């Protein structure tokens, strides 16, 4: 080989990262070109290299592969074609692809093998990177929660990730691949899907919303973005779409629309005034009631941008509301109460007006939200309530009944002022006492039992009235008649309501009458045998006279006995009347 050819060969080996090698099996020698030395980062002056040294440059994990391949080539006559790793003198690992031809003698025995190998490390690295990138992309697509699909120009599904298969309710890819995508689109929405598909085929990226019907009949709202996919020569070969399920989003949007419409209906259906202004006192938004009022005040149809400060209503009105707005726009939240004659209805109105500053994201005040609530009816009812409360308090304070609210343990939570009139204690005294502190000892067991019973009856129910004794502040015992009601669960009361009044005089009179009745019963019982004796004599004489068998003399004597018995009976009756009058008190005598 002349110098020129050798130079060209070196340049070719250097440019292509090639090297040629030769093994002489007869002399057991190995020859490398400069390209091999360059690949191995080895000085060419280290030649010659023997076979054993040459194998040491093969990566330990690939030596068995290289040895077995060489053996098969020599013994079976197959072509030498091997890719393996080499380790350079600096420790780098390089991938080489080697091909060789075997030279045999007349006996078909191998004498030498001549080959070349090429450093394919960069190609191998690029392939590995591409493979890794492809693996990562595949993993991303497989785990992507949104549907990713590739569709042919005529609408045939070419590829779809698992998320997409799940959306269209398909268990296996082969059940969907090769099918027309349009068969899944809700018929009324086909025009939207076709638009983005056609745009992509024209090279235009676009998005649209449409509904799909899955293989199992489930309807979903989807939002899809379609882009063109090109081949190696730049022609659009298919359409790539990324589609996500927005069913929940659409439902929420529809819900928000309904809420907004309902809010508008509520806001515009009230007599309350709702409006907002900017820093220049100009109207930003308002409900129908406020617009009607502003239109009336300014004698022109109110609209956004109008000033809410109307001078035609009077200077006092103008200045008052200007101060209100200035306070709100200065950052103050407050409430004012307005009482005036309505210019529209000419009726007295009471209004509660709220002013709240509006801040932007940076905290700056950009306007003022105002709300005017009509409280005319409330004020009227409040006045009625005040009057009713006054009447009730007058009745409670001046009545003969005492109203108390007790805990389950008998502790007073409230007592009406009439307690002073009935028992002599002040309200403050009673609030520091327990009912058992001033009950008669004989009545305590019954009252404890009643407090237990009232807790077990339904809320609002009342136990029958009961009479017991309470100590007056002067130390005397007073009989009171009490009715208790269970209102423990009532939030406004939260206790046992005890309504009682003094019945001492009535009790005393009843007891006196019972004593008198008992005395009369005793008198009647005692005198009954005295009455029977003369009465029996009279009855016997009458029967004897009726027989007509008596002589004149006997009749005379009999009449004498009859008169004596009658006188005796009269005396007994007189005695009974006198004793009865003795047990009746003087106050009852006057009514007898």
C-alpha positions as CSV (number, residue, x, y, z in Angstrom):
1,X,0.0,0.0,0.0
2,X,1.5,3.4,-1.0
3,X,1.7,6.4,1.2
4,X,-1.3,8.1,-0.4
5,X,-3.6,5.1,0.1
6,X,-2.4,4.7,3.7
7,X,-3.2,8.3,4.4
8,X,-6.7,8.0,2.9
9,X,-7.3,4.9,5.0
10,X,-6.2,6.7,8.2
11,X,-8.5,9.6,7.4
12,X,-11.4,7.2,6.7
13,X,-10.8,5.3,10.0
14,X,-10.6,8.6,12.0
15,X,-13.7,10.1,10.4
16,X,-15.8,7.0,10.7
17,X,-14.3,6.0,14.1
18,X,-13.2,2.7,12.5
19,X,-10.3,0.4,12.9
20,X,-9.2,-2.9,11.3
21,X,-7.7,-5.9,12.9
22,X,-6.2,-9.2,11.9
23,X,-5.6,-12.4,13.8
24,X,-3.0,-15.0,12.5
25,X,-4.0,-18.4,13.9
26,X,-0.8,-20.0,12.6
27,X,1.6,-17.7,14.3
28,X,-0.8,-16.7,17.1
29,X,-0.4,-13.0,16.5
30,X,-2.7,-10.0,16.5
31,X,-2.5,-6.9,14.4
32,X,-4.4,-3.6,15.0
33,X,-4.6,-0.5,12.8
34,X,-4.0,2.9,14.2
35,X,-7.8,3.4,14.2
36,X,-8.1,0.6,16.8
37,X,-5.3,2.1,18.9
38,X,-7.1,5.5,18.7
39,X,-10.4,3.9,19.8
40,X,-8.7,2.2,22.8
41,X,-6.8,5.4,23.6
42,X,-3.6,3.3,23.3
43,X,-0.2,4.3,21.9
44,X,0.5,2.4,18.6
45,X,4.1,2.0,19.6
46,X,3.0,-0.7,22.0
47,X,2.6,-3.1,19.1
48,X,2.7,-6.0,18.6
49,X,-0.2,-7.1,20.8
50,X,-0.8,-10.8,21.4
51,X,-4.2,-12.5,21.4
52,X,-4.3,-12.8,25.2
53,X,-3.6,-9.0,25.7
54,X,-6.2,-8.2,23.1
55,X,-8.9,-10.1,24.9
56,X,-8.2,-8.1,28.1
57,X,-9.6,-5.0,26.4
58,X,-12.9,-6.7,26.1
59,X,-15.3,-5.8,28.9
60,X,-15.3,-8.6,31.5
61,X,-19.0,-9.1,31.1
62,X,-18.7,-9.5,27.3
63,X,-15.5,-11.7,27.1
64,X,-17.5,-15.0,27.2
65,X,-19.7,-13.7,24.5
66,X,-16.7,-12.7,22.3
67,X,-15.0,-16.1,22.9
68,X,-18.1,-18.2,22.1
69,X,-18.9,-16.1,19.0
70,X,-15.3,-16.6,17.7
71,X,-15.6,-20.3,18.4
72,X,-18.9,-20.6,16.5
73,X,-17.4,-18.6,13.6
74,X,-14.4,-20.9,13.3
75,X,-16.2,-24.2,13.9
76,X,-19.5,-23.6,12.2
77,X,-18.5,-21.2,9.5
78,X,-21.0,-18.5,10.4
79,X,-20.3,-14.8,9.7
80,X,-18.5,-12.9,12.3
81,X,-20.8,-10.1,13.4
82,X,-20.5,-9.0,17.0
83,X,-21.3,-6.0,19.2
84,X,-19.6,-5.7,22.5
85,X,-18.0,-3.3,25.0
86,X,-14.3,-2.5,25.2
87,X,-12.5,-0.8,28.0
88,X,-10.0,1.9,27.0
89,X,-6.7,2.5,28.8
90,X,-8.3,5.5,30.6
91,X,-11.2,3.2,31.9
92,X,-13.8,4.4,29.4
93,X,-16.4,1.9,28.2
94,X,-17.0,2.0,24.5
95,X,-19.4,0.0,22.3
96,X,-17.9,-1.4,19.1
97,X,-19.6,-3.2,16.2
98,X,-17.2,-5.7,14.5
99,X,-17.4,-7.7,11.3
100,X,-14.7,-10.1,9.9
101,X,-14.0,-12.7,7.3
102,X,-12.1,-16.0,8.0
103,X,-9.3,-17.1,5.6
104,X,-9.0,-20.9,5.4
105,X,-6.4,-23.2,3.7
106,X,-7.1,-26.1,1.3
107,X,-8.1,-28.3,4.2
108,X,-10.7,-25.6,5.3
109,X,-8.7,-24.9,8.3
110,X,-8.8,-21.3,9.5
111,X,-5.4,-19.6,9.1
112,X,-6.4,-16.0,9.8
113,X,-9.4,-13.7,10.4
114,X,-9.5,-10.2,9.1
115,X,-12.1,-7.7,10.2
116,X,-13.0,-4.1,11.1
117,X,-14.9,-2.6,14.0
118,X,-16.5,0.7,14.5
119,X,-16.9,2.8,17.6
120,X,-20.7,3.0,18.0
121,X,-20.8,4.4,21.5
122,X,-22.4,7.7,20.4
123,X,-25.0,5.9,18.4
124,X,-25.6,3.5,21.2
125,X,-25.9,6.3,23.7
126,X,-28.2,8.2,21.4
127,X,-30.3,5.0,21.0
128,X,-30.4,4.4,24.7
129,X,-31.4,8.0,25.3
130,X,-34.1,7.8,22.6
131,X,-35.3,4.5,24.1
132,X,-35.3,6.0,27.6
133,X,-37.1,9.1,26.3
134,X,-39.6,6.9,24.5
135,X,-40.1,4.8,27.7
136,X,-40.6,8.0,29.8
137,X,-43.1,9.4,27.2
138,X,-44.9,6.0,27.2
139,X,-45.0,6.0,31.0
140,X,-46.3,9.6,31.0
141,X,-49.0,8.8,28.5
142,X,-50.0,5.6,30.3
143,X,-50.3,7.4,33.6
144,X,-51.7,10.7,32.2
145,X,-55.1,11.2,33.8
146,X,-56.4,12.9,30.6
147,X,-57.2,11.2,27.4
148,X,-54.5,11.2,24.8
149,X,-55.4,9.8,21.4
150,X,-54.1,9.8,17.8
151,X,-56.7,9.8,15.0
152,X,-56.2,9.3,11.3
153,X,-57.3,12.0,8.8
154,X,-60.5,10.1,8.1
155,X,-61.4,9.9,11.9
156,X,-60.2,6.3,12.7
157,X,-58.7,5.8,16.2
158,X,-55.0,4.8,15.9
159,X,-53.9,5.0,19.5
160,X,-55.3,5.9,22.9
161,X,-53.9,5.8,26.4
162,X,-55.6,3.9,29.3
163,X,-57.2,7.1,30.7
164,X,-59.0,7.6,27.4
165,X,-60.1,4.0,27.2
166,X,-61.6,4.3,30.6
167,X,-63.4,7.5,29.6
168,X,-65.0,5.7,26.7
169,X,-65.7,2.7,28.8
170,X,-63.5,0.2,26.9
171,X,-61.6,-2.6,28.8
172,X,-59.2,-3.6,26.0
173,X,-57.5,-1.3,23.4
174,X,-58.4,-3.7,20.5
175,X,-62.1,-3.0,21.2
176,X,-61.6,0.7,20.3
177,X,-58.6,0.9,17.9
178,X,-59.7,1.0,14.3
179,X,-63.1,2.4,15.1
180,X,-64.6,5.8,14.1
181,X,-64.3,8.4,16.8
182,X,-67.4,10.1,15.7
183,X,-69.5,7.1,16.8
184,X,-68.8,8.2,20.4
185,X,-69.7,11.8,20.0
186,X,-73.1,13.1,21.2
187,X,-75.0,13.7,17.9
188,X,-75.9,17.3,18.6
189,X,-72.2,18.1,19.3
190,X,-70.6,16.5,16.2
191,X,-70.1,19.9,14.6
192,X,-67.8,21.0,17.4
193,X,-65.6,17.8,17.2
194,X,-65.4,18.0,13.4
195,X,-64.3,21.6,13.6
196,X,-61.2,21.0,15.7
197,X,-60.4,17.8,13.7
198,X,-60.5,19.7,10.4
199,X,-58.6,22.6,11.9
200,X,-55.8,20.2,12.9
201,X,-55.6,18.7,9.4
202,X,-55.1,22.3,8.2
203,X,-52.3,22.8,10.7
204,X,-54.4,24.9,13.2
205,X,-54.5,24.1,16.9
206,X,-58.0,24.6,18.3
207,X,-60.2,23.5,21.3
208,X,-63.8,22.7,21.8
209,X,-66.3,21.3,24.3
210,X,-68.6,18.4,23.4
211,X,-70.3,15.4,24.9
212,X,-69.5,11.8,24.4
213,X,-71.5,8.6,25.1
214,X,-69.3,5.8,26.4
215,X,-69.7,2.1,25.3
216,X,-71.8,1.5,28.4
217,X,-74.0,4.5,27.8
218,X,-72.5,7.0,30.2
219,X,-72.6,10.6,29.0
220,X,-69.7,12.9,29.8
221,X,-68.7,16.5,29.0
222,X,-65.2,16.7,27.4
223,X,-62.9,19.5,26.5
224,X,-60.5,18.6,23.7
225,X,-57.5,20.3,22.1
226,X,-56.4,19.0,18.7
227,X,-53.0,19.5,17.0
228,X,-51.6,18.2,13.8
229,X,-49.0,15.3,13.7
230,X,-46.5,15.4,10.8
231,X,-44.4,12.6,9.2
232,X,-40.7,12.8,8.3
233,X,-41.3,14.9,5.3
234,X,-43.5,17.4,7.1
235,X,-46.8,16.2,5.9
236,X,-49.8,16.1,8.3
237,X,-50.4,12.4,8.8
238,X,-52.7,12.3,11.8
239,X,-54.3,14.3,14.6
240,X,-53.2,14.3,18.2
241,X,-55.8,15.2,20.8
242,X,-55.6,15.8,24.5
243,X,-59.1,15.5,26.0
244,X,-60.2,15.8,29.7
245,X,-63.4,15.0,31.4
246,X,-65.0,18.3,32.5
247,X,-68.4,16.8,33.5
248,X,-68.0,18.0,37.1
249,X,-66.8,21.4,35.9
250,X,-69.9,21.8,33.6
251,X,-72.2,20.7,36.4
252,X,-70.6,23.2,38.8
253,X,-70.8,25.9,36.1
254,X,-74.5,25.2,35.5
255,X,-75.0,25.3,39.3
256,X,-73.2,28.6,39.5
257,X,-75.4,30.0,36.7
258,X,-78.5,28.8,38.5
259,X,-77.3,30.3,41.7
260,X,-76.4,33.6,40.0
261,X,-79.9,33.7,38.4
262,X,-81.5,32.9,41.7
263,X,-79.4,35.6,43.4
264,X,-80.4,38.1,40.8
265,X,-84.1,37.2,41.2
266,X,-83.8,37.5,45.0
267,X,-81.8,40.8,44.8
268,X,-84.3,42.3,42.3
269,X,-87.3,40.9,44.0
270,X,-86.8,42.7,47.3
271,X,-87.7,46.1,48.5
272,X,-84.3,46.4,50.1
273,X,-81.8,48.7,48.3
274,X,-78.5,47.2,47.2
275,X,-75.8,49.2,45.4
276,X,-72.1,49.8,45.1
277,X,-70.1,52.9,44.1
278,X,-66.6,53.8,43.1
279,X,-64.2,56.3,44.7
280,X,-65.9,59.1,42.7
281,X,-69.4,58.4,44.1
282,X,-70.5,56.9,40.8
283,X,-72.8,53.9,40.6
284,X,-71.1,50.6,39.7
285,X,-73.9,48.2,40.3
286,X,-77.4,48.2,41.8
287,X,-80.6,46.2,42.1
288,X,-83.9,47.2,40.6
289,X,-85.2,48.8,43.8
290,X,-82.3,51.2,44.1
291,X,-82.4,52.1,40.4
292,X,-86.1,53.0,40.7
293,X,-85.3,55.2,43.7
294,X,-82.4,56.9,42.0
295,X,-84.4,57.4,38.8
296,X,-87.1,59.1,40.8
297,X,-84.6,61.3,42.7
298,X,-82.8,62.5,39.6
299,X,-85.9,62.6,37.4
300,X,-84.2,60.4,34.8
301,X,-83.5,56.7,34.2
302,X,-80.6,55.7,36.4
303,X,-77.7,53.8,34.9
304,X,-74.2,52.7,35.7
305,X,-71.8,55.6,36.0
306,X,-74.4,58.0,37.4
307,X,-73.6,60.0,40.6
308,X,-75.4,58.7,43.6
309,X,-75.2,62.2,45.3
310,X,-78.5,63.9,44.2
311,X,-78.8,67.6,45.0
312,X,-82.4,67.7,44.0
313,X,-83.4,65.9,47.2
314,X,-82.2,68.9,49.3
315,X,-78.9,70.1,50.6
316,X,-79.3,68.4,54.0
317,X,-79.9,65.1,52.3
318,X,-77.0,65.6,49.9
319,X,-74.5,66.5,52.7
320,X,-75.6,63.7,55.0
321,X,-75.1,61.0,52.4
322,X,-71.9,62.5,51.1
323,X,-70.5,62.2,54.7
324,X,-71.7,58.5,54.8
325,X,-69.9,57.7,51.5
326,X,-66.7,59.5,52.6
327,X,-66.6,57.5,55.8
328,X,-67.0,54.2,54.0
329,X,-64.5,55.1,51.3
330,X,-62.0,56.1,54.1
331,X,-62.1,52.4,55.3
332,X,-64.9,52.5,57.9
333,X,-67.6,49.8,58.1
334,X,-70.6,51.1,59.9
335,X,-74.4,51.1,60.1
336,X,-76.8,54.1,60.1
337,X,-80.5,54.2,60.9
338,X,-82.7,56.4,58.8
339,X,-86.3,57.6,59.5
340,X,-88.0,59.6,56.8
341,X,-91.1,60.1,54.7
342,X,-90.7,58.2,51.4
343,X,-90.8,60.6,48.5
344,X,-92.4,57.8,46.4
345,X,-95.1,56.4,48.8
346,X,-95.3,59.4,51.2
347,X,-95.3,56.9,54.0
348,X,-93.0,56.9,57.0
349,X,-90.1,54.5,56.6
350,X,-87.4,53.1,58.9
351,X,-84.3,51.9,57.3
352,X,-81.1,50.2,58.5
353,X,-78.2,51.1,56.1
354,X,-74.9,49.2,56.0
355,X,-71.7,50.6,54.5
356,X,-68.7,48.3,53.8
357,X,-65.5,49.3,51.9
358,X,-64.5,47.1,48.9
359,X,-60.8,46.2,48.7
360,X,-58.8,44.9,45.8
361,X,-56.1,42.2,45.9
362,X,-53.5,44.7,47.1
363,X,-55.8,45.9,50.0
364,X,-56.6,49.2,48.4
365,X,-60.1,50.6,48.7
366,X,-61.7,50.6,45.2
367,X,-65.3,51.3,46.2
368,X,-68.2,50.9,48.7
369,X,-70.9,48.3,49.0
370,X,-74.2,49.6,50.5
371,X,-77.3,47.8,51.7
372,X,-80.4,49.5,52.9
373,X,-82.9,47.2,54.7
374,X,-86.5,48.3,55.2
375,X,-87.3,47.8,58.9
376,X,-90.5,49.7,59.1
377,X,-92.6,46.6,59.9
378,X,-89.9,45.5,62.4
379,X,-90.0,48.9,64.1
380,X,-93.8,48.8,64.3
381,X,-93.7,45.3,65.8
382,X,-90.9,46.4,68.1
383,X,-93.1,49.2,69.4
384,X,-96.0,46.8,69.8
385,X,-93.6,44.5,71.7
386,X,-92.4,47.3,73.9
387,X,-96.0,48.2,74.8
388,X,-96.8,44.6,75.3
389,X,-93.8,44.2,77.6
390,X,-94.8,47.2,79.6
391,X,-98.3,45.8,80.0
392,X,-96.9,42.4,81.0
393,X,-94.5,43.9,83.5
394,X,-97.3,45.9,85.0
395,X,-99.4,42.8,85.4
396,X,-96.5,40.8,86.8
397,X,-95.4,43.5,89.2
398,X,-98.8,44.4,90.5
399,X,-100.5,40.9,90.3
400,X,-101.1,38.7,93.3
401,X,-99.4,35.7,91.7
402,X,-95.7,35.2,91.9
403,X,-93.9,33.8,88.8
404,X,-90.6,32.1,89.3
405,X,-88.2,30.1,87.1
406,X,-86.4,27.3,89.0
407,X,-83.6,25.0,88.2
408,X,-84.1,21.2,88.7
409,X,-82.5,21.6,92.1
410,X,-84.9,24.4,93.2
411,X,-82.5,27.3,92.7
412,X,-84.2,30.5,91.5
413,X,-83.2,31.8,88.0
414,X,-85.9,34.5,87.9
415,X,-88.7,35.7,90.3
416,X,-91.3,38.4,89.6
417,X,-91.4,41.6,91.7
418,X,-94.7,40.5,93.2
419,X,-92.8,38.1,95.5
420,X,-92.2,41.1,97.8
421,X,-95.9,41.7,98.1
422,X,-96.7,38.0,98.7
423,X,-93.8,36.8,100.9
424,X,-92.0,40.0,102.0
425,X,-88.7,39.1,100.3
426,X,-86.9,41.3,97.7
427,X,-86.1,39.9,94.3
428,X,-82.4,40.0,95.2
429,X,-83.0,38.0,98.4
430,X,-84.9,35.3,96.5
431,X,-82.2,35.0,93.8
432,X,-79.7,34.0,96.5
433,X,-82.0,31.4,98.0
434,X,-83.1,27.9,97.3
435,X,-86.8,27.0,97.5
436,X,-86.0,24.4,100.2
437,X,-84.5,27.2,102.3
438,X,-87.9,28.5,103.2
439,X,-90.3,25.5,102.8
440,X,-92.0,24.0,105.8
441,X,-90.1,20.9,106.9
442,X,-93.2,18.7,106.5
443,X,-93.7,19.8,102.9
444,X,-90.1,19.3,101.7
445,X,-90.5,15.6,100.6
446,X,-93.6,16.4,98.5
447,X,-92.0,19.3,96.8
448,X,-88.8,17.3,96.0
449,X,-91.1,14.6,94.5
450,X,-92.9,17.2,92.4
451,X,-89.7,18.7,91.0
452,X,-88.6,15.2,90.0
453,X,-92.0,14.4,88.4
454,X,-92.2,17.7,86.4
455,X,-88.9,16.9,84.7
456,X,-90.3,13.6,83.3
457,X,-93.3,15.1,81.7
458,X,-93.2,16.5,78.1
459,X,-92.0,20.1,77.6
460,X,-94.8,22.6,78.1
461,X,-96.9,20.2,80.2
462,X,-98.1,21.2,83.8
463,X,-98.6,19.2,87.0
464,X,-101.8,19.7,88.9
465,X,-101.8,22.5,91.5
466,X,-100.5,21.8,95.0
467,X,-100.8,23.6,98.3
468,X,-97.8,23.9,100.7
469,X,-96.3,26.2,103.3
470,X,-93.6,28.9,102.8
471,X,-92.0,31.0,105.5
472,X,-92.8,34.7,105.2
473,X,-90.0,37.2,105.8
474,X,-91.7,38.1,109.1
475,X,-91.3,34.4,110.2
476,X,-94.9,33.4,109.8
477,X,-96.0,30.4,107.6
478,X,-98.1,31.2,104.6
479,X,-100.0,28.6,102.6
480,X,-99.5,29.0,98.8
481,X,-101.1,27.2,95.9
482,X,-98.5,26.3,93.2
483,X,-98.6,25.1,89.6
484,X,-95.3,24.0,88.0
485,X,-94.6,23.6,84.2
486,X,-91.7,21.9,82.5
487,X,-89.9,24.4,80.2
488,X,-86.4,23.1,80.8
489,X,-85.8,22.5,77.1
490,X,-87.3,25.8,76.0
491,X,-84.4,28.0,75.0
492,X,-86.1,31.2,76.1
493,X,-86.9,29.8,79.6
494,X,-84.5,27.0,80.4
495,X,-86.1,26.0,83.7
496,X,-89.2,25.0,85.7
497,X,-91.9,27.7,85.8
498,X,-93.6,28.0,89.2
499,X,-96.7,30.1,89.4
500,X,-98.0,30.5,93.0
501,X,-100.2,32.7,95.1
502,X,-101.1,33.1,98.8
503,X,-104.1,31.0,99.9
504,X,-103.5,31.3,103.7
505,X,-106.9,33.0,104.4
506,X,-108.8,30.6,102.2
507,X,-106.9,27.6,103.8
508,X,-107.7,29.0,107.3
509,X,-111.4,29.3,106.5
510,X,-111.6,25.9,105.0
511,X,-109.9,24.4,108.0
512,X,-112.3,26.3,110.3
513,X,-115.3,25.0,108.3
514,X,-113.9,21.5,108.5
515,X,-113.5,21.8,112.3
516,X,-117.1,23.2,112.6
517,X,-118.5,20.4,110.5
518,X,-116.7,17.8,112.6
519,X,-118.1,19.4,115.8
520,X,-121.6,19.4,114.4
521,X,-121.2,15.8,113.4
522,X,-120.1,15.1,117.0
523,X,-123.1,17.1,118.5
524,X,-125.5,15.3,116.2
525,X,-124.1,11.9,117.1
526,X,-124.1,12.7,120.9
527,X,-127.7,14.0,121.0
528,X,-129.2,11.4,118.6
529,X,-129.9,8.9,121.5
530,X,-131.5,11.7,123.6
531,X,-133.9,12.6,120.8
532,X,-134.9,9.0,120.2
533,X,-136.2,8.4,123.8
534,X,-139.1,11.0,123.9
535,X,-139.7,10.3,120.2
536,X,-140.2,6.6,120.8
537,X,-142.6,7.4,123.8
538,X,-144.7,9.7,121.6
539,X,-144.9,7.1,118.8
540,X,-145.9,4.4,121.3
541,X,-148.7,6.6,122.9
542,X,-150.1,7.4,119.4
543,X,-150.3,3.8,118.5
544,X,-152.0,3.0,121.8
545,X,-154.7,5.8,121.3
546,X,-155.3,4.5,117.8
547,X,-156.5,1.2,119.1
548,X,-159.6,2.9,120.8
549,X,-159.4,0.5,123.8
550,X,-158.6,3.1,126.4
551,X,-161.0,4.3,129.0
552,X,-161.6,8.1,129.6
553,X,-159.3,8.0,132.5
554,X,-156.6,6.1,130.6
555,X,-156.9,8.5,127.7
556,X,-156.4,11.5,129.9
557,X,-153.3,10.0,131.5
558,X,-152.0,9.0,128.1
559,X,-152.4,12.5,126.8
560,X,-150.4,13.8,129.8
561,X,-147.6,11.4,128.9
562,X,-147.7,12.6,125.3
563,X,-147.4,16.2,126.4
564,X,-144.5,15.5,128.7
565,X,-142.7,13.6,125.9
566,X,-143.3,16.5,123.5
567,X,-141.9,19.0,126.0
568,X,-138.9,16.8,126.5
569,X,-138.3,16.6,122.8
570,X,-138.5,20.4,122.4
571,X,-135.9,20.8,125.2
572,X,-133.5,18.4,123.4
573,X,-133.9,20.3,120.0
574,X,-133.3,23.6,121.8
575,X,-130.1,22.2,123.3
576,X,-128.9,21.0,119.9
577,X,-129.5,24.4,118.3
578,X,-127.7,26.2,121.1
579,X,-124.6,24.0,121.0
580,X,-124.5,24.3,117.1
581,X,-124.5,28.1,117.4
582,X,-121.6,28.0,119.9
583,X,-119.2,26.3,117.4
584,X,-119.8,28.8,114.5
585,X,-117.4,31.8,114.5
586,X,-118.9,35.3,114.6
587,X,-118.0,36.1,110.9
588,X,-120.1,33.1,109.8
589,X,-123.0,34.1,112.0
590,X,-123.5,37.2,110.1
591,X,-124.0,35.2,106.9
592,X,-126.2,32.6,108.4
